[in-house]
Amino acid sequence: MKKKQQEATGIVKRHPDGFGFFIPDDPDHPDVYIPRNSMNGVMSNDRVRVSIERERGGDRFRGDILEIVKRAFTRAMGQFIPAGPGRGVLHDKSFGWGEDLRVSCPPGLEPKKGELVVVQIEDYPESVRGFCGRVLSVIGQLTDPMNDSTRMLHAHNIPHEFSKETLREADKFPPEVTEKDWTGRKDLRRLPIITIDGTTAKDFDDAVCTETTSSGFHLIVAIADVSHYVRVGSAIDEDAYLRGTSTYFPNFVAPMLPEKLSNELCSLKPKVPRLAMVADMQLDFQGELKHSEFYEAVIESQARVTYGQAQDVVDGNTPAQFKHVEANIRRCADLAKVLMAKRFREGSLDLELPETEIELDETGEPVDIMQTERLFAHRLIEELMLIANVAVARFFKEKQIEAIYRVHEEPNSEAMRNFENFLKAFGFKHKLSSGHLQKKITQALEHFKNHPKSHILNMLALRSLAQAKYSPDNVGHFGLGFADYTHFTSPIRRYPDLIVHRLLKAILYPQKGYRMMSHEDLAQAGTVLSACEQRSVKAERQIHSIKKARFMAKHIGEEFDGVISSVTRFGVFVQLRQFDVDGLVRMEELGGDRFEYDEEKLRLVGKKSGMAYEIGDPLRIQVAKADIELGQIDFVRPEGAARVTKTSSPQRVFPATGRKQAPKNNSRGVRKSRVSHPRRSR
């Protein structure tokens, strides 16, 4: 009897051993094994069409590649190895290509051995010529820290050079806003409106002003009116869509828009007129949104305030230069406290994990790596942005129009069961499965608030959540606890926000030529832009890993105290106390015993001794290796180091580490961003 076959399209991943795994577009279909003989000429992440059949006597699926629908990459990057005059080779170190890449060097480009080069692929592995291309540019030596950012942009295929047409369009814009530009707009230039951002920020895309009324608060959130300048179909728009988002590295930004717009004309700089799209909201004293309206305006920021300066004002130490906006900052703080209390009371998750701060010298070398604790001033601006995003989402829902939302689905039952097991191992007896899930998770984390392992549990909770994304299907935002939520507040650096502005204007100003979008177009944009976001997130994580490896390379042989942040089948990851760095202690380096992995309780247990390595255990390590190319760090146990405690004490108390940063996952990458900094990605 002939086996039943079906065809499907999707993405293929190439294994180092030559076989592959096919990930179908249909999320309900399991991954499909592709044998070696069907992977000839196929590269990782290629889009392919596959014939699929179920293997006899099992649940696994096997497939054969029928067609390469679209290549994942048109360019490649690697270290140049000379192979003769004007010729060279890039070795397939990642095993994602299937074979080495032969390259030619045009006149004038003479890369040296070991230098990183960018190559235009001319023929792929299955062609008659074989896998070959030509060198486009030379990045430089891998050992030079100044090349890290460029290397990561190329490695993750992030566009970072604007087209000539885009630059020409940007040059045509006037240097400043003129009175002609604000014809028909509401004039808010006399309001004590301000921006609150980081010290190094240049693209100020939001400004705020809060007033009190007899019934509550009047909040104005003014957002840079990027849609006024960036029109659908323009070269700037096409380049922005390809990027999807700005990408942030230490001391470096690959912007979504040309700097003439992002840092100048659109940026809400102080003491100059700027065009804005305004969310004008009325809230009661309990933080309930009672009324909102949206309109085009012209504003003039009265001060550029940093988070630290805003915190001084909130603490009662107002710097002299901000006396004129002191009352506004204090009212914003009062409203933010009300909104935050309401949000958490209604079930929003509070997973506060500090961000990593990497300090670089002028050569790009890291000189310190630390965690930055967020001030209340960060939360102040965060809360005002969140309520503005909610107001816009509710407006779309009330108008019953097709729109793009920021959605975060409820975690799957298996993830919650695993998290429940972790909590049980740490002494928490209550179930998460019944009742309001957000509140149950929050209660569990509150239970361990002052416990030395609280930061570990915050990390585990974060890992259990689904990935937030963009979609026209408004399923709500689980992590924030909002039934309606979108992204409106950052159109300078996020393309979905630009779409939201255009949709708003299509409703409010139909005479201006803005158009609605179909559900299909919004769904496609949501898929593309969610992928762009994750591409940038992965690049940002990897640049952090590389800088951390550079930093620890200077500490080879030194010993540090740390805490186990993750347990895997092949070892444990240890987070250092002195620096915000983690590394792997491999199984064979844990001691003479034979260890087995306890998946339910996430620990390694010695078969002979009964000793265990668990998440949260303190551990002294020695730095053994730092791989700058891969961004990986290996630790070992120093000779004579004390062992950890017995498995019979799952609820023991360990010295507090003060660390909250999430560790790398089992594949040696950093954790996925789930419910992260709202101003960046919530």
N, C-alpha and C positions, 0 to 999 in steps of 0.2 A: 504494500500500500504506500503510495507516494505521500511524503510529508507535506503538510500545508505550509505554503510560503506566503509572505507578505512583503511589501516594499514600504520603505520609510526614508525620510530625509532627516538629517541632523548633523551633529559635530562628532568628529572622531578624535580620540586621544591615542597617541602612539606610546607604547610601553618600551623601555630600554631594551627588552629582549626581542623586540621586533613585531610582536602581535599588537592588537589594538583593542580599544573599547569604544563602541559607538553609543552616543548619547542622543536618543531620538528627540525630535521636537515635541512629540507628545509626552507630557510630563508623567502620564499614568503608565507608560510603557517602561519596563526595566531596561537597564543598559544591556548591550549586546556584545558578546565576545567576537572579535574578528581575528581569524588565524593569520599567521605570518605570510602565507602565500597569497593572501588577498590584500596585503598592506604594501605591495610593491609600488613605489612612487608616491605613496600617500604620506602626508606630513601632519603632525599634531595640529588640531583645530581647523583642519580643512572641513568644509561643508560637503557632505557626500550623500549619495543615494544608495541604499543598501537593501538587499533581499534578506529576509529574516525567516528563520525556522526554529522551532523548539527542539532542543536536543532530546534524543530518545531516552526515556526513563528518568527525566529530571526536569527541574524548573528553569535551567539556564537556557538562554537563547544564543544562537550562533548566526553569524551573518557573513555575506560576501559583498564587497563593494562593487557596485555596478557602474558608478560614475562619480567623478569629482565635480561637484556642482560649482564650487567657488573655492579658490585658494585663500587660506587665512592670511598669508603674508605676501607682499610684493617686494619687500625689502628684508634684509637680514643684517645682523651685526655679530661680529666675532673678532678674535685675535688673528691678525694676519701672519701667515707662515709663508715665506718666499718659496717659490717653486720654479724659479728661472726669471730671466729679464721680463719685466712687465707682467708677471704672472704670480699667483699665489693660491693658497687654499685656506679655508676656514673649517676647522674640525667640528664635527657634530657632537660637541661636549654635552649638550642637553639630551641627546638621543631623540630629539623631536623631528629632525629632518629625514632620518633614515640613511643618510650618507653625507660625506663631506661636500662642501661647496667650493667648486673651482672658480677662481675670479681672475679677471684681467684688470690691469691698471692703466687708465688713460694717460696720455702725456701730461706731465706736470704733477702727477700724483705718485709719490714714491714712498708708500708706507714702509716702516721698518719692522723687523721681526718682533712680534708680540704686541704691536700697536692695535688698538681697537679701530675697526673700520666699519663703515656703513656701505652695504652692497645692494645694488638694484638687481633683483633676480630676473634673468632673461629667459632661462629654460629650467623646467622642473625635472625631478628625478626620472620620470617616465619617458622623457623626450629622447630623441635620437642623439642630441648633443650631450645629454646628461644634465645633471644639476650644476648650473653655472650662472655667473653674473659678472657685473663690472663694479669696481669700487667707485662710490660717489663722493665720499669724504672720509677724512681721517680724524677720529676723535682724539686719539693720543694713547699714552700708556695707561694700562689698568692700574698701575701703582700710584698714579697721580690723583689725589682726592678731588681735584677740581673737575675731573671728568665724570664723577659719579652721577651727577644729575642728568647730563646728556646721555650717558649710557642707559640709565633707567627709562628715559623717555623713548629711546629707540627700542629697548628690550620689550617694552609694553606697547609699542606701536602707537604712542600718543603723539598726535600732530602738535608741533611746537613752532613751526615756521609758517607765517601767514603768506598767503598768495600775493603776488604783485598787485592783482586787482583789488584785493582787500585793503592793502596798504594805500593804494591810490584813492579808494573810497574814503578811507579814514582821513587822508590828507585834505579832502575837500570840505570837511566840517570846520566851522569857525572855531577859533580858540576859546571863546566864551559864549554863554547864553546871552541873547539880545532881547530887547523888549518885543520885537516881532515874534519871537519864539513863544512868548507866554500869552499871546492874544487868546482870549476866551477861557483862560485858566483862572482858578481861584488863587488870589494873591495871599499867601501866608507868610510873607517875608518879615512881618513884625512879630511873629510868634517867637518865644524863647526856645526854639527847637534846637536840638543838639545831636551830635553823633557820639557814640561810645564804642570804641574799638581798641584793638591791641596797639602797642607802641609802634610796631613796624608796619601797620596796615596803611595802604595807600588807596585802596578801592573802597570808599565809604558808600555803601549802597542802602543804608537805612538811617533814619533820624527820627527822634521821638519827642513828644511833648505831652505832658499830663496836667490836667486841671481838675480841681474838685468842684463838684456841684452840690446842690441841696439833696440830690438823690444818689450820688455816687461819684463816679470818675468820668471825665471826658478825655479819651486817649486818641492822639493822632500819631499814626505811624506813616511816615513819608518814605517812599522807596524810589530809588533812582529810576527815571523813566527811560529805560533802555529801548523800549519798543518804539519810542518817538524817532530814534536814530537808526535802529537796526530793523530794516523792513524785510519781509518775507521775499526770498528770491535774490537778495543782494549777495554779493561776494562775502561780505562780513558775516551775514546770516549763515551762509553755507559753511564757512570756516568754523563758526561758533557751534553749529550742529555736529560737525565732525568731532569736535572736542567734547562737547556735552557739558563740560565743567572745567573750571580752572584746577590745575594740579599744584599742590603745595609741597615743596621739599624744604629742608633746613636752609635758610638764607636764599631761597630761590622760588620763583613762581612761574609756571607756564600758564599764562592767562587765557581765558576763553575769548576775550575781546582784545583788539589792539590797544596798547597803552594810552593812545590819545583819547580813547573812550573810557577804558576801565579806570585809569588813574587821573584823568583830567575832566573831560566834558561831562561824563556821567557821574563821576564821583562827587558826593555831597560835601565838598570842601567848605570850610568856614568862611564867612564874610563875603561870599559871592553867590549870585542867583543861580539856582539849579532847577531843572524841570523834574517833577516828581509825580508819581502815582500814589494817591493817599487813601489809606484805610482810616476812616473817621468813625470812632466807636464810642457808644455810651454804655457804661457798666454800672451796676449797683454796688453797694458797699460790700456785698458778698462775692463780687467778682463775676456775677452773671451778666452775660452779654445781652443787653436789652435792644440795642439798635445799632445799625452800621450803615454807612454809605461810602461810596468810592467815587473819586473824581481826580481829574488832572489838576495839578497846581504848580505854582512856582514858589520855592522856599529859599530861605537863606539861613544856613546853620549859624547859630550864634556862638558856637564853641566846638572845637574838636577835643573831646575828653577821652583820656585813656581809661582802661579798667581800674588801674591803680589810683588815678586821680578821682574817679567816681567813687571808689571805695572810701577815700579820704573824706569826701563830702558826706557820704552815708554815716561814717563814723564820727562826724561832728568836727572834722579838721579841714574845713574848706580852704583850699588855696586861694590866695587873693584874686588871681585872674579868673576865678569861676564864681565869684560872688553874684554876678548878674544872672547866672543860671542855677544857682544853688537851690532855689525853691522848686524848680522843675525837676532836678535830680532827686530831691527828697520825695516829691509826689510820685515820681516814677517808682521809687523804691517802695513806697507805701502800697501802691497798686500791685507791684510785682509780688510782694509778700502775700497779699490777699489771693492773687491768682495761683500762686504756688501752693498755698494751703488748700485751696479748693481743688486743684488738680490732684494732689496726693490723696485728699479725702475721698475723691471719687474713683480712685483706683489706678492712677498713673504710676508707673514704676519709677523708682528713684534709684537708678544704678549709677552712682557717681564714681567714675573711674578716671583719675587724673591723666592728663596727656603727657607724653614724653617731650621733654625739652632737650634738644641737642645743641650745645654751644660749639660753634666752629671758629677757628682762627681765620686769618686772611688767606691762608692757603687751602682752606677747605677741610683741614684736619680737625677732628673733634677734640675738644679740650675738657669737656664735662658732659655727662648725660644724667639728667635728673627728672623727677616727676614734678609737674606744676599743679599745685592745689588750686582749685578754682575759687575765686572770691565771690562774695554775694553780688558784686557788680556784674560778674558774668551772668549770674542767674537773673539779675534785674532785666538786662536787655533780652535774655533768652525768653523770659515769660511774656514780654511785650510782643516779641516776634511770633511766639506760639499763638497768642490770641488773635493776632492779625491774620495768620494763616487759617485759623479756624473760621474767622468771620468771612473770608473770601470763599472757603469751601461751602459754608452754609448758604452763601449768596448763590453760588452755582446750583446747589441742590434746590433752593426755593424757586429759581428760575427754570428748573427742569431742563437744563441744557447739557450737552455732552461736554465734559471737561476732563482734565488730567488731575489725578489725586496722588498724594503721597500715602501709600497704604502699607500696613504692617499686619500680616495675618496672625491669627492665634497659633501658638506653637503646637506641634503635633503631639499626640498622646505619648508616643515612645520617648520623646525628649523630656516631657514632664515626668514620666515614670523614672527616668534616669536621675533627674534632678531631685526627685522625691527620695530616691535611694541615697543620694549624697547627704541630704538633710537628715535622713534617718541615721546614717552612720555618724553624723556629728551631734546626735542627741535630740533632734526635733521629731516629735511623735505625731504631729497632725498631718492629715491628708491634704493634697493640693487639688484633688480631682473634683471635689464638690464645691458649689458656690461660685462666687466671683473670683476668677482665676488671678487677675491682677492683684486684688486685695490679699488673696492667699499668699502669693509670692512675696508681696510687701510685708505681710505679717511675719513670714518666715525669716526674711532678712532683718526685720526689726528685732526679732527674738535674739539674733546674734550680733546686734549692733555694737556692743562693747566687747565682743569676744575676739580673741587674737586671730581667729580664722574668718572674720566677717568679710575681709577683702577677697579671700578665696571664694567664698560663697557668692559674692557679687559677680565674680568672674564666671563661675559655673552657671549662674542664672542667665548671664548675658549670652553664653554659648548655647543655651537651650532655646533661645528665641529664633524666630524666623528672620529672614532678611527683608528689610524695608525696601520698597520699590515704587515705581511710578506706573499708574494704571488708570484707565477711564472707568473701571469698575470700583465704585466707592464702597469698599468692605470695611472701612474704618482703620484706625491706627491702634493696635493692641497695646503696644508699649506705653504710649501716651494716654491711652484711655479715651480717645476722641472718636466719636462716630463720624465726624466730618473733618478732614484735614487735607491741606494742599501745601505747596511751596510757592510763596508770593514774594518773599522778602529779600531775595538775593539774585536778581536778574543779571548783575554784572558777572557773576561767576557760576551761575547754574542755568542751563538752557530751559529746563522745565518751568522755571519762574517766568522766563520770557514768554513762553506759551501762555501761561496764566494771565499775564498782563494783556496780551493780545486778545484773549477771550473776553476779559473784562471790558476792554474797549469796544469789542464787537457788539456787546450788549448796550454799553453806555453811550457810545459815539458811533452809531452805524454809518453816519455820513462821512467818516474819516477813512473808510476803506479797509478797516480790519475785518477779518472773516472768521466765522465759526469753523470748527473742524469736525469731521465725521468720527464716529466711534472707531472705525477701522484705522484711520490715520492716527488718532490718539493712541490706540493700542500699539501700533507700530512704533510711534515715537516713544512710548513708555518703555517698550522692550529695548530699543536702541539706547536710550538715555540712561536706563538702569545699568546696562552693560558698560557704558562710558564711565559712569560713577564708580563701578566696581573695578574697572581698569585703573582708574586713578588711585583708588584706595589701595589696590595691590602694589602699585608702583611706590606709593608713599610708605607702605609697610616695608617694602624691600630696601628702599633707600635708608630707612632707619636701621634695618638689619645690617646693611653694609657699613654705615657709620659706626654702629656699635662694634662690629668686628674690627674696624680700623682702630677704634679706641682700645679694645681689649688686647689687640696685637702688641700694644706697648706694655702689657701687664702679664705676658707669658711667664709662668712659673710662680706668680704671686698667689697668695691664699686670701680668700674672702669668706665672710659669713653670708649665708643666704637662706632661702626657704623654698621648699619644693612647691612649684606652682602648677605642675602638670605631670601625670604619670602615664607612661605608654608601655607597650609590650617590649620595647627595646631599651628602656631606660627612663630616667626622670629628668625634667627640666627644672632648673634651679634659678630663682630670681635673687639677684644680689641685693643686700641691704644698702651698701655704700653707693652703688650706681644703679640706674634703671636699665639693667642689662640682665638677660637670662641666657643660659646655655644648657647643653645636654651632657648629662653624666650617663654614659652608656652602661647597659646591663653588666657587661664584663668588668666594669670599673667599680661596681658597687660592693665588691667583697668576694670572698671565696665561696660563699653559699650559692646554691642554685635557686633562682627566684622565679616564681610563677605570678602571672598577672591576674589579679582579681578584678574583673571588669565591673562587677556590681558596685564595689566600694572604691574603685579607682586606686589600687595600691599594688605594690609588688611585695610578695611574701616569701621569705626564705624557707625552703622545704625542711632543712635540718634544724635551723636555729629558731624558727618561728618569728624572727625579726621582720619588721615591715617598713617599707618606705611609702608614706602616704602624703597626699596633698596637705600642705600646712606644716610639715615637719621641718625643723631647722636643720641645716646641713652646712658643714664647712667644706669648701671646695678649693681646688687649685686650677688655675687657668692653664690648659694644655695646648689649645690650638685655636687660631682665629683665621677663618677662610674669608678674605676680603672679597673675592670674586663672587662667592655664593651667599655671603652674609651669614655665615654659620660659626658658632662658638662651641667648643668642646671643653668641658670641665672633667676633672678626675677627683677622686677622694685622696687627700693627702695621706701620706704614711702615718699611721698611729692615730688617725682621726677617730673620734668616738662614734660608735654605732647609734642608730635611732632606737626607739622604744619598742616594746612588744606589741603584738597584734591584739592582746587582750584589753587594751586601754584605748578604745576608739574615741572617748570623750575627753582625753587628757588636754591640759592647757599648755600652750607653748608661749614662749616670749613673743610679745608683739613686734611685728616688723615695720608697721607703718606703711607697708607697700600695698598698692591697690591695682597696679597695672596688670592687664591681662597678659598671660604667657603665650608662647608660641604653641601652635597646635601640633598634632601628631605627625604632620608632614613637614615640620620644621619651619612653618610660616607663622606669622603672628595671627591671633584670633581674628575672626571676621567681625567687622563692625556691625553691631545689631541695633542698639538704641544708643547711639553716640551723641556727641555734642550737637544739640539742636541747631545751632547756628551754622554748623557745617553740613549735617546730613540727615537729621531726623525726619 
